[in-house]
Amino acid sequence: MVATIEEDLQMDASAPESPRTARELFDALPPLPGFRAEVIEGKLIVSPMGSPEHAWMAVALHDTLRPLAHERGWRGAPGLLNVCIAGPRDSLVPDYTLTPPACPRWGEGELLSSGLIMVAEIVSPGSVRVDREDKPRLYAVGRVPVYLLVDPIGETPGVTVFSDIKDGAYQTTTRVAMGATITLPPPVDAKLDTSIFMA
């Protein structure tokens, strides 16, 4: 049986369109167990999950902030949530996310960055530039009030807090050596003993 031109056109119209952007490809991805998929400044980046030490630091932060989150009715999650950056629609997977109970979402699977309380990233050898340079810019554009950067592999291991957003950029940066206490500014408004990252 020979298909007509009209039937060919109908078949073409019903075929799914190929993704044209990194964001469209990200939205079409199936779950990728053991991998982290992020859209960063128009690029789809798929990378393996971090080392056990990386995971343990994220869990240590989660465990430390759990009483504060419980007291204030917030929710915390180590490395499990996708965050859509309000504006450019980049999608990031922070190593730790602190949210209000009714955090707004982008679709079903992503939290909207402008509704978050705090995110944290733990620098690993494969994420140095992204965590230190790209993510502070993206989280500020996305209006995340507090960005905590844990850097155990820097020349001097340390912890940095970015806060006070103005004109799409963090205005205040506070850094301490790993092991010192650092202040997490409002809306978190708490002290953090960074020796938890040295265990």
Backbone as ProteinMPNN parsed JSONL, in Angstrom:
{"seq_chain_A": "MVATIEEDLQMDASAPESPRTARELFDALPPLPGFRAEVIEGKLIVSPMGSPEHAWMAVALHDTLRPLAHERGWRGAPGLLNVCIAGPRDSLVPDYTLTPPACPRWGEGELLSSGLIMVAEIVSPGSVRVDREDKPRLYAVGRVPVYLLVDPIGETPGVTVFSDIKDGAYQTTTRVAMGATITLPPPVDAKLDTSIFMA", "coords_chain_A": {"N_chain_A": [[0.846, -1.176, 0.0], [0.564, 2.221, -0.832], [1.481, 5.197, 0.684], [-0.217, 8.303, 0.817], [0.598, 11.746, -0.067], [-0.677, 13.443, 1.698], [-1.093, 11.743, 3.922], [1.591, 11.325, 4.634], [2.29, 13.913, 5.484], [0.616, 14.148, 7.721], [1.688, 12.165, 9.351], [4.252, 13.22, 9.808], [3.541, 15.534, 11.229], [2.614, 14.46, 13.58], [4.832, 13.378, 14.745], [7.126, 13.625, 17.464], [8.678, 16.727, 18.29], [12.141, 17.446, 18.066], [14.213, 18.38, 20.823], [15.169, 21.817, 21.028], [16.655, 23.473, 22.571], [18.923, 23.574, 25.396], [17.433, 23.606, 27.713], [14.964, 22.535, 26.86], [15.817, 19.96, 26.164], [16.649, 19.085, 28.695], [14.149, 19.091, 30.004], [13.005, 16.942, 28.681], [14.42, 14.733, 29.5], [14.677, 11.443, 30.89], [14.518, 10.113, 34.292], [17.766, 10.048, 35.776], [19.401, 8.026, 37.484], [22.004, 8.314, 39.859], [23.274, 10.349, 38.567], [23.682, 13.884, 38.096], [21.785, 16.277, 36.577], [21.958, 19.393, 35.087], [21.013, 22.673, 33.94], [22.979, 25.154, 32.917], [23.498, 28.354, 32.217], [22.541, 28.033, 29.548], [23.65, 25.594, 28.816], [23.504, 22.073, 28.89], [24.44, 20.111, 31.505], [25.626, 17.1, 32.525], [26.587, 15.217, 35.185], [28.407, 12.901, 37.271], [27.189, 11.945, 40.532], [28.552, 13.334, 43.566], [31.506, 12.5, 45.572], [31.669, 10.13, 48.369], [32.52, 11.656, 50.607], [31.713, 14.207, 49.897], [28.916, 13.884, 49.875], [28.559, 13.278, 52.592], [29.225, 15.71, 53.785], [27.126, 17.335, 52.896], [24.989, 16.052, 54.161], [25.763, 16.438, 56.819], [25.424, 19.217, 57.038], [22.66, 19.351, 56.613], [21.752, 17.846, 58.863], [22.668, 19.5, 60.927], [21.201, 21.857, 60.53], [18.642, 20.953, 60.798], [17.172, 21.098, 63.382], [16.699, 23.9, 63.528], [15.24, 24.319, 61.158], [13.006, 22.731, 61.73], [11.966, 24.061, 63.974], [11.162, 26.479, 62.802], [9.369, 25.708, 60.912], [10.299, 25.072, 58.39], [11.707, 23.375, 55.495], [14.339, 21.129, 54.776], [16.725, 19.775, 52.483], [19.19, 17.518, 51.448], [20.884, 17.656, 48.494], [18.84, 16.708, 46.687], [16.912, 18.04, 45.226], [15.627, 19.744, 42.38], [16.125, 23.027, 41.206], [14.591, 25.691, 39.675], [15.84, 28.477, 38.116], [14.556, 31.574, 38.524], [13.668, 33.626, 35.874], [16.085, 33.195, 33.786], [15.505, 30.489, 33.62], [17.308, 28.422, 34.063], [18.315, 25.247, 35.365], [19.174, 23.964, 38.42], [20.864, 21.776, 40.757], [21.167, 22.044, 43.903], [23.536, 21.268, 46.544], [22.444, 21.377, 49.018], [19.278, 22.412, 50.141], [17.165, 24.835, 51.529], [13.909, 25.5, 52.405], [10.694, 27.253, 52.523], [7.57, 25.822, 53.77], [5.601, 25.885, 51.758], [6.858, 26.269, 49.232], [7.035, 27.938, 46.123], [6.646, 26.447, 42.837], [8.173, 25.438, 39.72], [6.546, 23.998, 37.342], [5.996, 20.502, 38.002], [8.284, 19.243, 39.025], [10.319, 21.006, 39.921], [11.597, 23.399, 42.228], [10.941, 26.878, 42.58], [13.377, 29.32, 42.34], [13.149, 31.902, 43.505], [11.54, 31.505, 45.688], [12.965, 30.254, 47.657], [14.846, 29.818, 50.759], [17.544, 29.368, 51.396], [20.438, 28.117, 49.695], [23.027, 25.645, 49.326], [26.277, 24.834, 48.173], [28.801, 22.399, 47.649], [32.082, 22.41, 46.944], [33.699, 20.458, 44.531], [36.319, 18.631, 42.789], [35.427, 18.582, 40.079], [33.619, 20.661, 39.952], [34.574, 23.209, 40.411], [34.818, 25.807, 38.988], [32.122, 26.235, 38.279], [30.713, 26.188, 40.79], [32.062, 28.205, 42.23], [32.021, 30.489, 40.554], [29.886, 30.585, 38.508], [27.478, 29.772, 39.832], [27.096, 31.569, 42.1], [26.368, 33.879, 40.702], [24.079, 33.004, 39.265], [22.318, 32.178, 41.355], [21.929, 34.622, 42.623], [20.693, 36.132, 40.557], [18.403, 34.606, 40.435], [17.257, 35.298, 42.817], [17.77, 34.047, 45.333], [17.984, 34.274, 48.722], [20.208, 33.598, 50.454], [23.337, 32.207, 49.806], [25.363, 29.544, 50.438], [28.645, 28.583, 50.286], [30.641, 25.882, 50.422], [33.93, 25.095, 50.587], [36.039, 22.74, 50.466], [38.33, 22.123, 49.073], [39.834, 24.27, 48.367], [42.777, 26.419, 48.192], [43.146, 27.408, 50.738], [41.073, 25.803, 52.726], [37.672, 26.703, 53.12], [34.63, 28.476, 54.053], [32.037, 30.261, 52.56], [29.664, 32.875, 52.651], [27.143, 34.257, 50.708], [25.123, 37.096, 50.313], [22.46, 39.593, 50.56], [21.107, 40.809, 48.082], [21.28, 42.93, 45.276], [20.382, 44.607, 42.369], [20.55, 42.187, 40.919], [22.82, 40.872, 41.888], [24.907, 39.48, 44.452], [25.676, 41.466, 47.235], [27.047, 41.297, 49.606], [29.688, 39.432, 50.91], [30.939, 36.968, 52.928], [33.643, 35.313, 54.347], [35.084, 32.503, 55.963], [37.717, 30.588, 57.495], [37.77, 27.049, 57.176], [36.29, 25.403, 59.84], [35.892, 27.515, 61.527], [33.326, 29.657, 62.994], [30.495, 30.825, 61.249], [28.22, 33.414, 60.288], [24.949, 32.957, 59.237], [23.046, 34.987, 57.4], [19.86, 36.866, 57.73], [17.194, 35.564, 55.726], [17.784, 33.314, 57.296], [19.353, 33.664, 59.663], [21.24, 32.661, 61.719], [23.934, 31.013, 63.497], [26.675, 29.119, 62.209], [28.677, 26.43, 62.834], [31.458, 25.658, 61.225], [33.096, 23.501, 61.516], [31.786, 21.155, 61.24], [32.14, 20.282, 58.692], [34.571, 19.115, 58.626], [34.809, 16.606, 59.61]], "CA_chain_A": [[0.0, 0.0, 0.0], [1.378, 3.424, -0.972], [0.934, 6.317, 1.463], [-0.4, 9.541, 0.05], [1.333, 12.903, 0.463], [-1.427, 13.942, 2.855], [-0.791, 10.86, 5.038], [2.965, 11.62, 5.037], [2.285, 15.16, 6.248], [0.006, 13.888, 9.017], [2.648, 11.407, 10.145], [5.299, 14.161, 10.231], [2.982, 16.458, 12.216], [2.416, 13.775, 14.856], [6.126, 12.999, 15.304], [7.565, 14.603, 18.463], [9.76, 17.626, 17.871], [13.395, 17.31, 18.793], [14.521, 19.55, 21.643], [15.968, 22.829, 20.333], [17.507, 24.164, 23.541], [19.356, 22.732, 26.513], [16.312, 23.505, 28.653], [13.994, 21.584, 26.302], [16.402, 18.635, 26.306], [16.563, 18.776, 30.124], [12.75, 18.769, 30.314], [12.661, 15.666, 28.054], [15.237, 13.647, 30.037], [14.111, 10.549, 31.899], [15.363, 10.12, 35.5], [19.128, 9.541, 35.562], [19.935, 7.663, 38.8], [23.453, 8.386, 39.997], [23.798, 11.511, 37.849], [23.079, 15.186, 38.334], [21.593, 17.007, 35.318], [21.695, 20.812, 35.34], [21.137, 23.606, 32.821], [23.737, 26.3, 33.418], [23.751, 29.345, 31.182], [22.26, 27.51, 28.219], [24.339, 24.33, 28.548], [23.083, 20.928, 29.683], [25.611, 19.482, 32.116], [25.311, 15.868, 33.23], [27.797, 14.804, 35.884], [28.133, 11.902, 38.306], [27.027, 12.469, 41.883], [29.847, 13.535, 44.205], [32.153, 11.446, 46.361], [31.037, 9.937, 49.676], [32.834, 12.791, 51.49], [30.839, 15.286, 49.431], [27.576, 13.577, 50.382], [28.556, 13.366, 54.049], [29.201, 17.133, 54.161], [25.756, 17.81, 52.669], [24.152, 15.482, 55.221], [26.142, 17.114, 58.062], [24.743, 20.515, 57.024], [21.234, 19.062, 56.807], [21.534, 17.449, 60.253], [22.913, 20.659, 61.788], [20.124, 22.844, 60.37], [17.331, 20.317, 60.99], [16.402, 21.667, 64.489], [16.271, 25.25, 63.153], [14.173, 24.172, 60.168], [11.827, 22.207, 62.422], [11.45, 25.14, 64.822], [10.548, 27.533, 61.986], [8.423, 25.135, 59.957], [10.926, 25.011, 57.077], [12.12, 22.051, 55.027], [15.696, 21.054, 54.253], [16.99, 18.549, 51.719], [20.545, 17.454, 50.889], [21.173, 17.201, 47.136], [17.775, 15.919, 46.063], [15.882, 18.874, 44.606], [15.939, 20.628, 41.26], [15.712, 24.414, 41.401], [14.508, 26.48, 38.448], [16.247, 29.859, 38.361], [13.558, 32.517, 38.016], [14.252, 34.469, 34.824], [16.659, 32.432, 32.674], [14.99, 29.12, 33.676], [18.333, 27.402, 34.257], [17.906, 24.285, 36.39], [20.324, 23.573, 39.229], [20.617, 20.823, 41.843], [22.064, 22.41, 45.004], [23.899, 20.197, 47.468], [21.501, 21.496, 50.127], [18.242, 23.422, 49.888], [16.306, 25.169, 52.664], [12.72, 26.11, 51.808], [9.471, 27.322, 53.327], [6.76, 24.636, 53.491], [4.818, 26.026, 50.514], [7.737, 26.899, 48.248], [6.468, 27.878, 44.772], [7.31, 25.507, 41.932], [8.134, 25.564, 38.269], [6.07, 22.671, 36.974], [5.864, 19.586, 39.135], [9.532, 18.706, 39.544], [11.343, 21.977, 40.299], [11.258, 24.524, 43.092], [11.278, 28.165, 41.977], [14.471, 29.892, 43.133], [12.752, 33.1, 44.25], [10.815, 31.125, 46.887], [13.86, 29.541, 48.58], [15.45, 30.532, 51.88], [18.992, 29.251, 51.262], [21.015, 26.952, 49.032], [24.451, 25.441, 49.599], [27.047, 24.01, 47.238], [30.069, 21.907, 48.169], [32.994, 22.377, 45.799], [34.442, 19.227, 44.264], [37.242, 18.911, 41.689], [34.737, 18.808, 38.811], [32.645, 21.766, 40.007], [35.254, 24.4, 40.933], [34.409, 27.053, 38.331], [30.667, 26.387, 38.337], [30.287, 26.536, 42.147], [32.664, 29.464, 42.699], [31.769, 31.637, 39.677], [28.578, 30.604, 37.841], [26.325, 29.643, 40.721], [26.77, 32.801, 42.828], [25.678, 34.78, 39.769], [22.747, 32.475, 38.969], [21.458, 32.224, 42.538], [21.564, 36.027, 42.843], [19.696, 36.46, 39.532], [17.189, 33.888, 40.824], [16.781, 35.893, 44.067], [17.931, 33.183, 46.503], [18.536, 35.225, 49.699], [21.499, 33.209, 51.033], [24.074, 31.13, 49.128], [26.475, 29.062, 51.254], [29.618, 27.858, 49.474], [31.586, 25.114, 51.226], [35.049, 24.83, 49.672], [37.062, 21.96, 51.169], [39.505, 21.852, 48.24], [40.541, 25.51, 48.066], [44.138, 26.508, 48.725], [42.82, 27.432, 52.158], [39.672, 25.381, 52.813], [36.861, 27.705, 53.792], [33.187, 28.554, 53.841], [31.667, 31.628, 52.177], [28.233, 33.178, 52.589], [26.761, 35.357, 49.82], [23.796, 37.582, 50.696], [22.151, 40.997, 50.271], [21.018, 40.958, 46.619], [20.905, 44.225, 44.706], [20.639, 44.629, 40.923], [20.869, 40.856, 40.42], [24.121, 40.372, 42.346], [25.11, 39.516, 45.901], [26.485, 42.615, 47.637], [27.824, 40.975, 50.806], [30.363, 38.145, 50.894], [31.677, 36.733, 54.172], [34.365, 34.039, 54.25], [35.864, 32.086, 57.127], [38.474, 29.348, 57.312], [37.052, 25.849, 57.589], [36.423, 25.147, 61.272], [35.414, 28.69, 62.259], [31.881, 29.868, 62.992], [30.069, 31.852, 60.304], [26.831, 33.828, 60.465], [24.03, 32.854, 58.104], [22.21, 36.174, 57.592], [18.433, 36.69, 57.484], [16.16, 35.061, 56.627], [18.192, 32.18, 58.129], [19.64, 34.318, 60.942], [21.767, 31.659, 62.654], [25.374, 30.765, 63.436], [27.007, 27.788, 61.73], [30.024, 25.972, 63.162], [31.874, 24.971, 59.993], [33.889, 22.296, 61.811], [30.992, 19.99, 60.82], [32.604, 19.849, 57.373], [35.924, 18.591, 58.754], [34.754, 15.249, 60.195]], "C_chain_A": [[0.888, 1.235, 0.0], [0.714, 4.545, -0.186], [0.805, 7.533, 0.571], [0.433, 10.648, 0.669], [0.647, 13.429, 1.711], [-1.143, 13.082, 4.091], [0.621, 11.093, 5.545], [3.014, 12.874, 5.893], [1.681, 14.958, 7.628], [0.962, 13.117, 9.916], [3.756, 12.321, 10.66], [4.791, 15.074, 11.327], [2.837, 15.791, 13.577], [3.74, 13.35, 15.503], [6.568, 14.054, 16.32], [8.714, 15.454, 17.922], [11.001, 17.347, 18.69], [13.622, 18.55, 19.637], [15.431, 20.512, 20.888], [16.891, 23.586, 21.267], [17.92, 23.189, 24.63], [18.223, 22.553, 27.512], [15.27, 22.503, 28.147], [14.524, 20.153, 26.405], [16.35, 18.181, 27.765], [15.147, 18.345, 30.492], [12.346, 17.404, 29.757], [13.427, 14.473, 28.639], [14.442, 12.734, 30.965], [14.949, 10.679, 33.176], [16.717, 9.478, 35.199], [19.748, 9.192, 36.911], [21.461, 7.686, 38.808], [24.092, 9.551, 39.28], [23.022, 12.761, 38.243], [22.994, 15.879, 36.985], [21.214, 18.44, 35.655], [21.772, 21.578, 34.025], [21.781, 24.849, 33.397], [24.115, 27.182, 32.249], [23.657, 28.746, 29.786], [22.95, 26.217, 27.858], [23.77, 23.248, 29.455], [24.336, 20.224, 30.189], [25.135, 18.274, 32.902], [26.604, 15.383, 33.861], [27.445, 13.749, 36.924], [27.945, 12.584, 39.656], [28.397, 12.507, 42.538], [30.346, 12.328, 44.985], [31.377, 11.225, 47.664], [31.294, 11.115, 50.627], [31.942, 13.988, 51.165], [29.432, 15.096, 49.986], [27.513, 13.724, 51.893], [28.546, 14.822, 54.52], [27.798, 17.708, 53.982], [24.82, 17.305, 53.762], [24.482, 16.14, 56.568], [25.464, 18.485, 58.152], [23.249, 20.325, 57.285], [20.938, 18.723, 58.273], [21.693, 18.631, 61.206], [21.755, 21.65, 61.721], [18.731, 22.263, 60.609], [16.561, 20.905, 62.183], [15.876, 23.078, 64.182], [15.111, 25.187, 62.158], [12.892, 23.69, 60.83], [11.158, 23.305, 63.257], [10.684, 26.188, 64.012], [9.558, 27.006, 60.943], [8.966, 25.071, 58.536], [11.227, 23.563, 56.722], [13.54, 22.137, 54.476], [15.895, 19.75, 53.518], [18.415, 18.577, 51.183], [20.552, 16.852, 49.491], [20.089, 16.462, 46.389], [16.806, 16.732, 45.212], [16.412, 19.677, 43.43], [15.357, 22.011, 41.547], [15.72, 25.12, 40.054], [14.844, 27.924, 38.789], [15.24, 30.79, 37.704], [14.237, 33.463, 37.033], [14.797, 33.614, 33.706], [16.171, 30.981, 32.59], [16.1, 28.067, 33.647], [17.851, 26.477, 35.361], [19.15, 23.787, 37.11], [19.899, 22.561, 40.278], [21.585, 21.18, 42.971], [22.397, 21.196, 45.868], [23.034, 20.224, 48.719], [20.542, 22.63, 49.803], [17.398, 23.592, 51.136], [15.13, 25.974, 52.123], [11.616, 26.326, 52.838], [8.592, 26.128, 52.954], [5.996, 24.712, 52.171], [5.648, 26.751, 49.457], [7.098, 26.812, 46.86], [7.296, 26.978, 43.861], [7.247, 25.986, 40.493], [7.77, 24.173, 37.766], [5.979, 21.802, 38.215], [7.192, 19.255, 39.801], [10.566, 19.692, 40.024], [10.783, 23.027, 41.245], [11.683, 25.807, 42.384], [12.26, 28.896, 42.89], [14.036, 31.07, 44.006], [11.962, 32.776, 45.518], [11.678, 30.44, 47.933], [14.337, 30.438, 49.717], [16.964, 30.535, 51.726], [19.327, 28.04, 50.405], [22.48, 26.859, 49.439], [25.041, 24.554, 48.522], [28.354, 23.628, 47.91], [30.989, 21.7, 46.973], [33.69, 21.023, 45.729], [35.356, 19.502, 43.07], [36.554, 19.203, 40.358], [33.801, 19.99, 38.799], [33.26, 23.099, 40.424], [34.732, 25.682, 40.303], [32.909, 27.293, 38.469], [30.216, 26.849, 39.721], [30.815, 27.887, 42.6], [32.274, 30.673, 41.852], [30.35, 31.695, 39.114], [27.411, 30.626, 38.832], [26.078, 30.869, 41.6], [25.991, 33.79, 41.949], [24.242, 34.303, 39.522], [21.821, 32.532, 40.179], [21.055, 33.661, 42.867], [20.508, 36.47, 41.841], [18.358, 35.826, 39.894], [16.624, 34.319, 42.167], [16.757, 34.912, 45.256], [18.622, 34.027, 47.571], [19.928, 34.895, 50.227], [22.081, 32.039, 50.23], [25.285, 30.799, 49.983], [27.382, 28.208, 50.375], [30.646, 27.199, 50.401], [32.698, 24.669, 50.285], [36.16, 24.075, 50.395], [38.338, 21.754, 50.366], [40.249, 23.122, 47.834], [41.947, 25.487, 48.641], [44.096, 26.603, 50.242], [41.369, 27.016, 52.267], [38.854, 26.382, 53.622], [35.397, 27.607, 53.431], [32.842, 30.017, 53.599], [30.157, 31.748, 52.148], [28.044, 34.393, 51.693], [25.346, 35.777, 50.211], [23.611, 39.018, 50.211], [22.154, 41.276, 48.758], [20.572, 42.36, 46.237], [21.302, 44.203, 43.235], [21.138, 43.278, 40.403], [22.216, 40.308, 40.826], [24.176, 40.431, 43.871], [26.054, 40.667, 46.234], [27.403, 42.298, 48.816], [28.379, 39.56, 50.694], [31.188, 38.031, 52.166], [32.33, 35.366, 54.079], [35.103, 33.777, 55.549], [36.643, 30.831, 56.757], [37.633, 28.182, 57.813], [37.34, 25.566, 59.063], [35.953, 26.309, 62.118], [33.889, 28.752, 62.202], [31.558, 31.004, 62.031], [28.599, 32.168, 60.553], [26.069, 33.646, 59.155], [23.019, 33.982, 58.284], [20.727, 35.884, 57.388], [18.184, 36.379, 56.011], [16.574, 33.871, 57.482], [18.48, 32.657, 59.539], [20.099, 33.306, 61.996], [23.277, 31.572, 62.486], [25.599, 29.332, 62.97], [28.461, 27.49, 62.07], [30.519, 25.124, 61.991], [32.806, 23.788, 60.251], [33.102, 21.027, 61.455], [31.477, 19.44, 59.483], [33.998, 19.194, 57.43], [35.95, 17.158, 59.28], [35.079, 14.196, 59.155]], "O_chain_A": [[1.862, 1.296, 0.75], [-0.473, 4.817, -0.363], [1.624, 7.759, -0.319], [0.919, 10.515, 1.793], [1.31, 13.817, 2.673], [-0.969, 13.616, 5.186], [0.85, 11.067, 6.754], [3.7, 12.902, 6.915], [2.169, 15.525, 8.605], [1.039, 13.386, 11.115], [4.159, 12.214, 11.818], [5.527, 15.369, 12.269], [2.924, 16.455, 14.61], [3.765, 13.0, 16.683], [6.407, 15.249, 16.073], [9.591, 14.972, 17.205], [10.913, 17.045, 19.88], [13.267, 19.654, 19.224], [16.353, 20.085, 20.193], [17.811, 24.268, 20.814], [17.339, 22.113, 24.769], [18.065, 21.479, 28.093], [14.75, 21.707, 28.929], [13.762, 19.233, 26.702], [16.042, 17.022, 28.042], [14.959, 17.357, 31.202], [11.441, 16.767, 30.295], [13.122, 13.326, 28.312], [13.618, 13.212, 31.746], [16.007, 11.308, 33.138], [16.803, 8.494, 34.464], [20.541, 9.972, 37.44], [22.118, 7.163, 37.908], [25.306, 9.741, 39.358], [21.867, 12.695, 38.663], [24.01, 16.056, 36.314], [20.273, 18.682, 36.411], [22.498, 21.189, 33.11], [21.208, 25.519, 34.256], [24.936, 26.817, 31.407], [24.549, 28.916, 28.954], [22.857, 25.77, 26.714], [23.576, 23.473, 30.65], [25.184, 19.797, 29.405], [24.339, 18.402, 33.832], [27.598, 15.163, 33.169], [26.313, 13.704, 37.406], [28.476, 13.668, 39.892], [29.307, 11.794, 42.117], [29.695, 11.285, 45.045], [30.525, 12.038, 48.023], [30.397, 11.525, 51.365], [31.477, 14.69, 52.063], [28.83, 16.036, 50.505], [26.528, 14.236, 52.425], [27.93, 15.138, 55.538], [27.331, 18.48, 54.819], [23.957, 18.045, 54.235], [23.581, 16.376, 57.373], [24.984, 18.872, 59.217], [22.652, 21.049, 58.081], [19.988, 19.247, 58.855], [20.947, 18.755, 62.178], [21.367, 22.221, 62.741], [17.747, 23.002, 60.621], [15.376, 21.197, 62.025], [14.744, 23.411, 64.533], [14.124, 25.91, 62.296], [11.809, 24.188, 60.523], [9.936, 23.452, 63.242], [9.678, 26.722, 64.478], [8.98, 27.783, 60.183], [8.194, 25.019, 57.578], [11.033, 22.651, 57.526], [13.896, 23.098, 53.795], [15.308, 18.731, 53.881], [18.814, 19.544, 50.535], [20.258, 15.668, 49.322], [20.402, 15.647, 45.52], [15.954, 16.153, 44.538], [17.514, 20.224, 43.483], [14.247, 22.142, 42.062], [16.742, 25.144, 39.369], [14.206, 28.527, 39.653], [15.087, 30.796, 36.483], [15.28, 34.037, 37.347], [14.071, 33.318, 32.757], [16.407, 30.314, 31.582], [15.853, 26.93, 33.244], [17.056, 26.887, 36.206], [20.067, 23.254, 36.486], [18.726, 22.49, 40.647], [22.707, 20.675, 42.999], [21.641, 20.225, 45.917], [22.903, 19.212, 49.407], [20.934, 23.666, 49.266], [16.963, 22.608, 51.735], [15.318, 26.999, 51.467], [11.593, 25.68, 53.886], [8.834, 25.484, 51.933], [5.772, 23.682, 51.535], [5.193, 27.727, 48.861], [6.662, 25.735, 46.452], [8.49, 26.774, 44.083], [6.411, 26.802, 40.107], [8.608, 23.272, 37.768], [5.896, 22.303, 39.337], [7.234, 19.012, 41.007], [11.619, 19.269, 40.502], [9.651, 23.486, 41.09], [12.681, 25.816, 41.664], [11.995, 29.069, 44.08], [14.513, 31.212, 45.132], [11.732, 33.662, 46.341], [11.176, 30.077, 48.997], [14.24, 31.662, 49.641], [17.606, 31.571, 51.901], [18.588, 27.055, 50.391], [23.094, 27.847, 49.841], [24.387, 23.638, 48.022], [28.943, 24.42, 48.645], [30.692, 20.896, 46.089], [34.2, 20.513, 46.727], [35.182, 20.518, 42.398], [37.063, 20.008, 39.578], [33.234, 20.311, 37.755], [32.529, 24.03, 40.759], [34.249, 26.561, 41.016], [32.475, 28.411, 38.742], [29.429, 27.789, 39.832], [30.108, 28.637, 43.274], [32.202, 31.783, 42.379], [29.68, 32.722, 39.222], [26.473, 31.409, 38.68], [24.914, 31.194, 41.834], [25.066, 34.451, 42.419], [23.303, 35.098, 39.565], [20.653, 32.899, 40.042], [19.944, 33.891, 43.344], [19.529, 37.114, 42.221], [17.304, 36.428, 39.688], [15.618, 33.77, 42.617], [15.841, 34.944, 46.077], [19.752, 34.464, 47.353], [20.743, 35.795, 50.429], [21.418, 31.026, 50.006], [26.134, 31.656, 50.228], [26.935, 27.222, 49.788], [31.418, 27.882, 51.074], [32.452, 23.958, 49.31], [37.112, 24.685, 50.883], [39.331, 21.264, 50.905], [41.191, 23.062, 47.044], [42.273, 24.642, 49.475], [44.889, 25.975, 50.943], [40.491, 27.81, 51.929], [39.289, 26.848, 54.675], [34.982, 26.776, 52.623], [33.289, 30.902, 54.329], [29.456, 30.848, 51.685], [28.69, 35.425, 51.881], [24.475, 34.932, 50.415], [24.479, 39.584, 49.546], [23.077, 41.896, 48.23], [19.619, 42.904, 46.796], [22.423, 43.825, 42.894], [22.031, 43.222, 39.558], [22.722, 39.382, 40.193], [23.579, 41.307, 44.497], [27.098, 40.828, 45.603], [28.425, 42.959, 49.002], [27.644, 38.612, 50.419], [32.029, 38.883, 52.452], [31.668, 34.374, 53.772], [35.668, 34.685, 56.16], [36.279, 30.106, 55.831], [36.871, 28.324, 58.769], [38.498, 25.499, 59.476], [35.645, 26.132, 63.297], [33.248, 28.003, 61.465], [32.255, 32.018, 61.998], [27.83, 31.304, 60.974], [26.494, 34.121, 58.103], [22.217, 33.946, 59.217], [20.361, 34.801, 56.932], [18.896, 36.885, 55.144], [15.791, 33.442, 58.329], [17.926, 32.13, 60.504], [19.446, 33.116, 63.022], [23.829, 31.999, 61.472], [24.816, 28.438, 63.29], [29.367, 28.209, 61.647], [30.052, 24.003, 61.791], [33.257, 23.142, 59.306], [33.682, 19.944, 61.375], [31.253, 18.27, 59.173], [34.532, 18.772, 56.404], [37.022, 16.562, 59.382], [35.081, 13.004, 59.462]]}, "name": "protein", "num_of_chains": 1, "seq": "MVATIEEDLQMDASAPESPRTARELFDALPPLPGFRAEVIEGKLIVSPMGSPEHAWMAVALHDTLRPLAHERGWRGAPGLLNVCIAGPRDSLVPDYTLTPPACPRWGEGELLSSGLIMVAEIVSPGSVRVDREDKPRLYAVGRVPVYLLVDPIGETPGVTVFSDIKDGAYQTTTRVAMGATITLPPPVDAKLDTSIFMA"}
